[in-house]
Amino acid sequence: MSTVNHQILLVSRPQGEASVDNFKLVEQPLPTVNELADGQVLVKHNYLSLDPYMRGRMNDSRSYADPQPLNAVMLGGTVGEVVLSKHPKFAVGDPVLGMGGWQEYSLVDAHVRGAIHKVDTRHIPLSAYLGAVGMPGVTAWYGLVKIIAPKAGETVVVSAASGAVGGVVGQLAKARGCRVVGIAGGADKCQYVVNELGFDACVDYKAHTDPKSLYAALKEATPNGIDGYFENVGGAILDAVLLRMNAFGRIAMCGMIAGYEGQALPMQNPALILVSRLKIEGFIVSEHPEVWPEATQELGAMVAKGQMKFKESVAEGLASAPEAFLGLLKGKNFGKQLVKLS
Ligand SMILES: NC(=O)c1ccc[n+]([C@@H]2O[C@H](COP(=O)([O-])OP(=O)(O)OC[C@H]3O[C@@H](n4cnc5c(N)ncnc54)[C@H](OP(=O)(O)O)[C@@H]3O)[C@@H](O)[C@H]2O)c1
C-alpha cells in the first residue's frame, strides 16, 4: 500500500469561469493501522465522481448548500475498497460508496450513520454506484416519478439527454410506456440516445442555434406536444420546450447547467406557465432520502438485467480531475464523468 495520499484542494474561488488555477494538488502521509481510532476505516478510492453541482459549491454565494471551504479537499462521491479497518462491520476488501472527495484515500468514521455504505458488486459494476444506481440515477427517478409522474402514452422530454441523469430519465420513461425525446449537443450524442438508449427521437440543439429552428425541430419530434419535461439545462432550450408544453404539463426543475458559470438565463415567455397551466417544481435529491430504497431497487434491477444502459467518460488519475470537471461544464463528457484513481 502507498504511504502517501494525493489530494486536490480548492484554493481560490472563480471570478467568472472556473479554471484549473482554482485547484491545487497536494500530498499527505497515510495513517498506519495502529494510528486508526476505534470505528475508523481507510478507503482506497477506485473512482471519483465529477458532478455539475460542484461548480455551485466553488462559489461563496446563497444556495441550497454551504460553499466548499477554501484549502480543503474538494467534496465528491467516491467508490472504493476498505484497506484498513477498526470497525467490526467493515472488513478489508469490502467495496464501499462514500463522499471521499477529490483524493486517492479517505479516512472515514464508520460510526457516523451514512458516512459509508457497503455495495453489492456481484451484478452491478462498482462505478455504477456513482451513476445510474447512485445519486444521478436517484435524481432521475425522483424528478420523473415524483414530479412528472408520467402516464403511458404521454410525451416526456429531457435535456442533457446523454448525460448521467438524462440517460436514466429517458429509459425510466420508456419503461413506463412514454414517447421519449432527448435534447443533446451533437450528432453523436443524439444517435447514442436513440440507437443505444432507445429514445424515440433526439434534437441536437447545437445544430439549431436559432430559436425558430430549435422550436421547429422540437415540434417535429413531439407531434403530440410535451406532457412532462425534465430540465437539466435552462436558457434557450427551456424557452423552446415551454412553447410545446401541453395544458397541465409538469416540469421537473433539476438543473440549469447553462447558467452555472454565471451566465444570465432570462425566460422569454413566462406567461406560458399560466396559459398552459403548468406545474413546475424544483428539487434537490439529497433532501429526499426516503425515496432512495425504492429508486435504487428499480435502478439496480434494471442495470443488473441489462435493461438500463449507461456510458461513462473516464479520466485517468487524480491530477486529471480539474480539467475533466471543467470539460463537464462544457459538454465534453459523454455520459457519466468519472476519474479512475486505482
Ligand atoms: N437537483 C438535483 O438534486 C440534481 C442532482 C444531480 C444533478 N443535477 C443536475 O442535473 C443536470 C445533469 O447532471 P449530470 O450529472 O447528468 O451531468 P451530465 O449530463 O452527465 O453532464 C452535463 C451535460 O450538460 C450539458 N451541458 C453543459 N453545458 C451546457 C450548456 N451550456 N447548454 C446546454 N447543455 C449543456 C452537456 O451535454 P450536451 O453536450 O448534451 O450539451 C454536458 O454533457 C445538471 O444540471 C445537474 O446540475 C441536479
The ligand as an SDF file (V2000), in Angstrom:
LIG
                    3D

 48 52  0  0  0  0  0  0  0  0999 V2000
  -31.4600   18.7280   -8.4520 N   0  0  0  0  0  0  0  0  0  0  0  0
  -30.6200   17.7800   -8.0720 C   0  0  0  0  0  0  0  0  0  0  0  0
  -30.6810   17.2520   -6.9780 O   0  0  0  0  0  0  0  0  0  0  0  0
  -29.5690   17.3300   -9.0540 C   0  0  0  0  0  0  0  0  0  0  0  0
  -28.8070   16.1770   -8.8280 C   0  0  0  0  0  0  0  0  0  0  0  0
  -27.8970   15.7580   -9.8060 C   0  0  0  0  0  0  0  0  0  0  0  0
  -27.7490   16.5010  -10.9750 C   0  0  0  0  0  0  0  0  0  0  0  0
  -28.4750   17.6260  -11.1400 N   0  0  0  0  0  0  0  0  0  0  0  0
  -28.3890   18.4100  -12.3860 C   0  0  0  0  0  0  0  0  0  0  0  0
  -28.6930   17.5540  -13.4590 O   0  0  0  0  0  0  0  0  0  0  0  0
  -28.0590   18.0370  -14.6350 C   0  0  0  0  0  0  0  0  0  0  0  0
  -27.3390   16.9010  -15.3210 C   0  0  0  0  0  0  0  0  0  0  0  0
  -26.3190   16.4200  -14.4440 O   0  0  0  0  0  0  0  0  0  0  0  0
  -25.4330   15.1600  -14.8530 P   0  0  0  0  0  0  0  0  0  0  0  0
  -24.6550   14.7650  -13.6690 O   0  0  0  0  0  0  0  0  0  0  0  0
  -26.2960   14.1670  -15.5270 O   0  0  0  0  0  0  0  0  0  0  0  0
  -24.4150   15.7930  -15.9080 O   0  0  0  0  0  0  0  0  0  0  0  0
  -24.1960   15.3010  -17.3950 P   0  0  0  0  0  0  0  0  0  0  0  0
  -25.4830   15.4600  -18.1210 O   0  0  0  0  0  0  0  0  0  0  0  0
  -23.5580   13.9590  -17.3700 O   0  0  0  0  0  0  0  0  0  0  0  0
  -23.1500   16.3460  -17.9400 O   0  0  0  0  0  0  0  0  0  0  0  0
  -23.5050   17.6680  -18.1230 C   0  0  0  0  0  0  0  0  0  0  0  0
  -24.0640   17.8820  -19.5350 C   0  0  0  0  0  0  0  0  0  0  0  0
  -24.7330   19.1080  -19.5790 O   0  0  0  0  0  0  0  0  0  0  0  0
  -24.7210   19.5910  -20.8880 C   0  0  0  0  0  0  0  0  0  0  0  0
  -24.3410   20.9960  -20.9110 N   0  0  0  0  0  0  0  0  0  0  0  0
  -23.2720   21.5680  -20.3630 C   0  0  0  0  0  0  0  0  0  0  0  0
  -23.2750   22.8860  -20.5930 N   0  0  0  0  0  0  0  0  0  0  0  0
  -24.3630   23.1400  -21.3200 C   0  0  0  0  0  0  0  0  0  0  0  0
  -24.9210   24.3150  -21.8830 C   0  0  0  0  0  0  0  0  0  0  0  0
  -24.3310   25.4930  -21.7330 N   0  0  0  0  0  0  0  0  0  0  0  0
  -26.0510   24.2020  -22.5720 N   0  0  0  0  0  0  0  0  0  0  0  0
  -26.6370   23.0150  -22.7370 C   0  0  0  0  0  0  0  0  0  0  0  0
  -26.1590   21.8560  -22.2180 N   0  0  0  0  0  0  0  0  0  0  0  0
  -25.0370   21.9340  -21.5230 C   0  0  0  0  0  0  0  0  0  0  0  0
  -23.6890   18.7890  -21.6660 C   0  0  0  0  0  0  0  0  0  0  0  0
  -24.3800   17.9250  -22.5370 O   0  0  0  0  0  0  0  0  0  0  0  0
  -24.6210   18.3410  -24.0720 P   0  0  0  0  0  0  0  0  0  0  0  0
  -23.3170   18.0950  -24.7610 O   0  0  0  0  0  0  0  0  0  0  0  0
  -25.7060   17.4510  -24.4890 O   0  0  0  0  0  0  0  0  0  0  0  0
  -24.9560   19.7890  -24.0610 O   0  0  0  0  0  0  0  0  0  0  0  0
  -22.9820   18.0050  -20.5810 C   0  0  0  0  0  0  0  0  0  0  0  0
  -22.5150   16.7690  -21.0620 O   0  0  0  0  0  0  0  0  0  0  0  0
  -27.1570   19.1860  -14.1860 C   0  0  0  0  0  0  0  0  0  0  0  0
  -27.8340   20.3990  -14.4350 O   0  0  0  0  0  0  0  0  0  0  0  0
  -27.0220   18.9560  -12.7160 C   0  0  0  0  0  0  0  0  0  0  0  0
  -26.7220   20.1320  -12.0070 O   0  0  0  0  0  0  0  0  0  0  0  0
  -29.3730   18.0540  -10.2200 C   0  0  0  0  0  0  0  0  0  0  0  0
  1  2  1  0
  2  3  2  0
  2  4  1  0
  4  5  1  0
  4 48  2  0
  5  6  2  0
  6  7  1  0
  7  8  2  0
  8  9  1  0
  8 48  1  0
  9 10  1  0
  9 46  1  0
 10 11  1  0
 11 12  1  0
 11 44  1  0
 12 13  1  0
 13 14  1  0
 14 15  2  0
 14 16  1  0
 14 17  1  0
 17 18  1  0
 18 19  2  0
 18 20  1  0
 18 21  1  0
 21 22  1  0
 22 23  1  0
 23 24  1  0
 23 42  1  0
 24 25  1  0
 25 26  1  0
 25 36  1  0
 26 27  1  0
 26 35  1  0
 27 28  2  0
 28 29  1  0
 29 30  1  0
 29 35  2  0
 30 31  1  0
 30 32  2  0
 32 33  1  0
 33 34  2  0
 34 35  1  0
 36 37  1  0
 36 42  1  0
 37 38  1  0
 38 39  2  0
 38 40  1  0
 38 41  1  0
 42 43  1  0
 44 45  1  0
 44 46  1  0
 46 47  1  0
M  CHG  2   8   1  16  -1
M  END
$$$$
